[in-house]
Structure formats: C-alpha cells, structure tokens
Amino acid sequence: MLQIRTVSLHSTVEESLRDVLLRSGFSHAHSLAKPLLSLVGAIGAYTEEGRRLYPEVVLTTNTDALLSQVPFHRRQKIGVSSVHDAVPRALKQCAPLASGGWVIYLQSADDETMEFGVASVAVTDLSPDFHTQTVGDLAIGDPGLPPTVFFRPVHSGEVEIASLHDRVLVVLGLGTTPKIDATLESLARSITLAVPDDRRPIARDFTRRLLRESVRDTHGCLLSVVDTAAESIRALRSALPDGVYLETPIDLVELLRDLDEARSRESALNLRSYMSLVRGMVAQDGITVFTADARLVCYNLFVPQSTIGAVVGGARQRAFRALCDTGCVLCAVAVSHDGSVTLWESPGPAQHGEL
C-alpha cells in the first residue's frame, strides 16, 4: 500500500522552540511560538538594504528585572505592538542598532502585546557579552528572575536558541550541523595557550568573540596558530614565504591590558581600531596566522601550488591539509563558504576531521 507522509521542518523547529519556552517558564509559550519561529528564520540570514546584519535577540517577561542581575546596563525602548506584529517591527526598527554590544529585547508578559527595543550590558570591550551574562556562564540563575530565552545567529543559516536549561541549534536547510562555536572555542584556547594565567580568561573570551565576528563576515577563511618561539615563525616563513608577515605583530593581550589599566577613551578606540583591522585581515584570501600568546603575525598567506597539488579536495581544503602537513602549526581551522568547519590540532593526523 502506498504510504504518503508530510514532513515539515517548520513544525519540528516550532515544537522545539515551544519546548524551550515552556521549560523557561513562559506560560503563554503557545502564542509566542509562531511569531518567534519567524524570528529564527529571519535572523539566520538577515539583510537590510543589501547589508548583512547579525542581530541578537533576548526574550523575557520583564526586561528591568532581567537587567537587574547585571552590574551595568542600559536600555532604549523603541515601541509596543501586538505579539504577532512585534517581531517584524522590532527587526526592521532595531536590527541596524543591534551591534557593538547592543541586542534587541522583546518583552512579553501575556499573549496580547510585546514591547521591543535595544539593551546593552557592556561597559568596555572587555565586558562579557549579553548572552554570557543572562543565559551563559555568568548568569545568576535565580528562581526569582524572569523567564529568558536568547536568540543569536551563529553563522549564515544557523541560529542558536538558548536559555538557562536548553541549547538548540537550528540549521536553516538540510545541511549537517557544523558546530562552529565549539571549533572557535578550541581555536581561541590555542591562541591564548601561552598568555599569562592572570590574563588568559579575559583574553580567551575576547578572542573567541573577535573570531566569531571575523568569521561570520567572510565567505570562508583559514586560520592557524603557531608556537610563540621565534624559530617557529621562522620555520613557517621558510615553508610558506608567500604572505604578509607583520613587522610589528598585533598583540591582542597588550591592547587588552592597555584598556584594562588606562580605562581611557583613547585605549578603547585603539582596541576597536585593531579589532576592525583583524576582521579585515581574516576576510582576506589566504591564511591568517596567530601565535599562542595571542599575536596576529601574518595574513594573506598562501601554500605553494606545488605542495597543494599533492593533496586531494577543494582549493581551501587542499590548502588546509597542506598547511597542517608543514609541521609548523599547533592548530588550524578551515571555514567553508557554506559554514562547514574543519579543525586540526597537533599532534598527529588523528586530529583531522569534520566537526
């Protein structure tokens, strides 16, 4: 007998979203699920006037109570609408504002109306981000705090839905889940491996965020880490001479230290200027190279064609494999244009693999 079935990715995601809302304490989860499903679909590949944006969104029943757990915060109310109209209005009016530490907030205490605006918990570029302080590692988790769910685009076509109890990664399409956040966390650990103990946690968190911002603005990239010893850099330069080796490397720890100690407008602007520079270097063709003490030493680096020719695969994957085979790197990551990621960590080829 012929069996006919209808399979809907739409309903699967909606069901998962409804479960997260219910477990977080939203009593009106059923009326929120559909409009928030459209939010997930929109921020996964959001553009405004041809420009790609990455708005992060926090949903709660009481924004002031949520922000009360954070030492420093500010918010700007933009408007109020019905639950079903608020999401498209909030995105249209707030998405261009949701950068530099600001996120969109949606406040819905019932199934009728929803307030929206933007909020920030950042004091400086050293501050943990909104996600970390409300549903991440630094969240208080007090039962008296309001229900909260956080939505953020992880990479093109991928959206994370997070609460204190759940993490759901929605892949918009039929591709496999690339786990890019876990990969960048591993890369940030390698980049800060030799940073002094008292500076390492802040440096690692900052580097992870900078990598995340840098990677999502590219159509694919290659990133690698070498040892801090001068001979390691010389060996890399000897094996791969075709690149821009910086006479004065960009020292992320020194920039962070300067901001932490000076707390001046000039130090903040200096850090942001170099963050922009790093993002631009990562976006260039070729490989970007860091040392294990968080210095960017080279970008626009290419593997010789004679070396790549012996490796099987696409151009970026062949360059990646050839890079790992040089014996010069501690860690390497390849991000493809479709968002798939490959991580390699020394020692041994057993560390190769798709994540």
QUIPETA-V71354 format. One line per field, one symbol per residue. ss: DSSP state (2 for helix, 1 for strand, 0 for the rest). psi: psi as a letter, one per 30 degrees, with the letter a starting at -180 (. if undefined). burial: 1 if it has 9 or more other ideal C-beta (glycine too) atoms within 8 Angstrom, else 0. A space follows every 10 residues. Layout:
ss->???
psi->???
burial->???
This chain:
ss->0000000022 2222222222 2222000022 2222222222 2220001100 1100001111 0022222000 0001111111 1122222222 2222222000 0111111000 0011111111 0000000002 2222000000 0000000111 1111100111 1100001111 1000000002 2222222222 2000002222 2222222222 2222220000 1111110002 2222222220 0001111111 1222222222 2200222222 2222222222 2220001111 1000111111 1000222200 0000222222 2222000011 1111100000 1111100022 20010
psi->kkkkkkkjee eeeeeeeeee eeffgjfhee ffeeefeeee eeffikkjhf kklikkkkkl fjeeeefffk ekllljkelk lleffeeeee eeffeffilh fklkkkjjfa gelkklallk gkeaffkkle eefegafgke gkffllkkkk kkkelkgkkk jkaffljkjk jiaglljfhe eeefeeeeee fgegkkeffe eeeeeeeeee eeeeefglhk lkklkllfke feeeeeeeei filjkkejlj jeeeeeeeee eehleeeeee eeeeeeeeee eefllakkkl lgghkjfklh kkkkeeeeff kkaleeeeee eeeeffgfke kkkkklfgfk kkkkkklkff fllk.
burial->0000000000 0011011111 1111010110 0111111111 0111110000 0011111111 0110111011 0010100110 1010011111 1011101100 1111111100 0011111111 1100111111 1111110010 0000111111 1111101111 1110010111 1100100111 1011111111 1110100011 0111111111 1111110100 1111110100 0110111011 0010010001 0110111111 0000001101 1101101110 1111011111 1111111111 1110001100 1000011111 1111010111 1111110011 1111000000 10001
